[in-house]
């Protein structure tokens, strides 16, 4: 019994010299990497603004929220022939988000995507009740963040946007053609998925 009392006394003495063990610890600093504000997609083109901020941000929520649960990506036939069908098989929303995470790992520097021309206009726009189709150019720039060259991907694509329960969402991205001498988004997708 003497040993138990002595051990308890030692523990009490140690705790009293160090202060209360139940003192609150310092708060951790808040997450300083802010997500760009979410734009409520009241119009079909609002989807492109949220996709753009989702690519640039270190977080994926704006991009993820902009995709229809039934989202599909379709490459140009030339990219599929070059990289193989397996690189693009069953390209769903989940695959797209895995690909985007990989892009952000490989390119921690600045990332940007532009849909349409510099003013956000497409060569073809067809907006109807509940569905909109846009065809035109896109431009993706990716900085590896290590002092290496910025990489550019570009192409012509068809984007189909539908009205969901929470606003407009992208349901299909289909690469149609190249734009200049740049590799397409399909090439970027296929190479990073197959990596």
C-alpha positions in Angstrom: 0.0 0.0 0.0 2.9 2.3 0.8 4.2 1.8 -2.8 0.8 2.8 -4.3 0.7 5.9 -2.2 4.3 6.8 -3.1 3.5 6.3 -6.8 0.4 8.5 -6.6 2.3 11.2 -4.8 5.1 11.2 -7.4 2.5 11.5 -10.2 0.7 14.3 -8.4 4.0 16.1 -7.8 5.0 15.8 -11.5 1.6 17.1 -12.7 1.6 20.0 -10.3 5.0 21.2 -11.5 3.9 21.0 -15.2 0.5 22.6 -14.8 -2.8 21.0 -15.4 -2.9 18.2 -17.9 -6.3 19.4 -19.1 -5.1 22.8 -20.2 -6.3 23.5 -23.7 -3.7 23.3 -26.4 -3.1 26.1 -28.9 -5.5 26.0 -31.9 -4.1 24.9 -35.2 -3.8 27.6 -37.8 -6.8 27.7 -40.2 -6.6 26.2 -43.6 -5.2 29.1 -45.6 -5.7 27.5 -49.0 -9.1 28.9 -49.8 -11.4 27.4 -52.4 -12.5 29.9 -55.0 -16.1 30.9 -54.4 -18.7 28.7 -55.8 -20.9 30.3 -58.4 -24.4 29.0 -58.3 -24.9 27.6 -61.8 -28.1 29.3 -62.7 -27.0 29.5 -66.4 -25.2 26.8 -68.4 -22.1 28.9 -68.8 -21.7 29.2 -65.0 -20.5 25.6 -65.1 -17.4 26.7 -67.0 -16.5 29.3 -64.4 -16.7 26.7 -61.6 -14.7 24.1 -63.7 -12.0 26.8 -64.2 -11.7 27.6 -60.5 -11.7 23.9 -59.7 -8.7 23.3 -61.9 -6.8 26.3 -60.5 -7.5 25.5 -56.9 -5.6 22.9 -54.8 -9.0 21.6 -53.8 -11.4 19.8 -56.2 -14.9 20.7 -54.9 -15.8 23.3 -57.5 -14.8 20.9 -60.3 -16.5 17.9 -58.6 -19.7 19.8 -58.0 -19.8 20.9 -61.7 -19.9 17.3 -63.0 -23.1 15.4 -63.5 -23.1 12.0 -61.7 -23.4 10.5 -65.2 -20.4 12.5 -66.6 -18.5 10.9 -69.5 -15.4 11.9 -71.4 -14.8 10.8 -75.0 -11.3 11.3 -76.7 -10.6 11.9 -80.3 -10.4 8.6 -82.3 -6.7 9.5 -83.0 -5.8 9.8 -79.3 -7.6 6.6 -78.5 -5.8 4.8 -81.4 -2.5 6.2 -80.2 -2.9 5.5 -76.4 -5.2 2.4 -76.6 -8.8 1.9 -75.7 -7.9 0.9 -72.1 -6.6 4.4 -71.4 -10.2 5.8 -71.9 -12.4 2.9 -71.0 -15.4 3.8 -68.8 -14.3 7.4 -68.3 -16.8 8.4 -65.6 -17.0 11.1 -63.0 -14.9 9.1 -60.6 -12.2 8.5 -63.2 -12.3 12.3 -64.1 -11.7 13.2 -60.4 -8.9 10.7 -60.1 -7.3 12.2 -63.2 -7.7 15.8 -61.8 -6.0 14.8 -58.6 -3.1 13.3 -60.6 -2.9 16.5 -62.6 -2.6 18.5 -59.4 0.1 16.2 -58.1 2.2 16.4 -61.2 1.6 20.2 -61.7 1.6 21.8 -58.3 2.4 25.2 -59.9 -0.3 27.3 -61.5 -3.0 25.5 -63.5 -5.4 27.2 -65.8 -8.1 26.2 -68.2 -10.0 28.5 -70.6 -13.2 27.4 -72.3 -14.1 29.1 -75.5 -12.2 32.2 -76.7 -10.8 34.9 -74.3 -14.3 36.2 -73.8 -15.8 32.7 -73.1 -17.6 32.5 -76.4 -17.9 29.3 -78.3 -18.1 28.7 -82.0 -21.4 27.0 -81.5 -23.9 27.4 -78.7 -27.4 25.8 -78.5 -29.2 26.5 -75.2 -32.6 24.8 -74.7 -34.8 24.0 -71.8 -32.8 21.7 -69.5 -29.9 21.1 -71.9 -27.2 23.2 -73.6 -24.5 22.2 -76.2 -21.3 24.2 -76.7 -18.6 23.5 -79.3 -15.4 25.4 -79.4 -11.8 25.7 -78.3 -10.3 25.1 -74.9 -6.8 25.8 -73.6 -5.1 24.2 -70.6 -1.8 25.4 -69.2 0.0 23.5 -66.5 3.1 24.6 -64.5 5.2 21.8 -63.0 6.3 24.2 -60.3 9.9 23.2 -60.4 11.1 25.9 -62.8 10.4 23.6 -65.8 8.5 24.7 -68.9 4.7 25.3 -68.7 2.9 22.7 -70.7 0.0 23.6 -72.9 -2.9 21.4 -74.1 -5.6 22.6 -76.5 -8.3 21.3 -78.7 -11.8 21.7 -80.0 -14.5 19.9 -78.0 -18.2 19.5 -77.6 -19.5 20.2 -74.1 -23.0 19.1 -73.1 -24.4 20.7 -70.0 -27.7 19.7 -68.4 -29.9 21.2 -65.7 -29.8 19.1 -62.5 -31.5 19.5 -59.2 -28.7 21.9 -57.9 -28.3 23.8 -61.2 -26.4 23.2 -64.4 -23.7 20.5 -64.6 -21.4 19.1 -67.3 -22.5 15.7 -68.5 -20.2 15.2 -71.5 -16.9 16.4 -72.7 -16.0 15.1 -76.2 -12.8 16.1 -77.9 -13.4 16.7 -81.6 -10.1 18.0 -83.0 -6.7 19.5 -82.3 -6.1 23.2 -81.9 -2.8 24.2 -83.4 0.2 22.0 -82.6 -0.9 21.2 -79.1 -1.8 17.8 -77.7 -5.4 17.5 -76.6 -7.0 17.1 -73.2 -7.6 13.5 -74.2 -3.9 12.9 -74.7 -3.3 14.5 -71.3 -6.0 12.4 -69.7 -4.9 9.1 -71.4 -1.2 9.5 -70.5 -1.8 10.4 -66.9 -4.4 7.6 -66.4 -2.1 5.1 -68.0 0.9 6.3 -66.0 
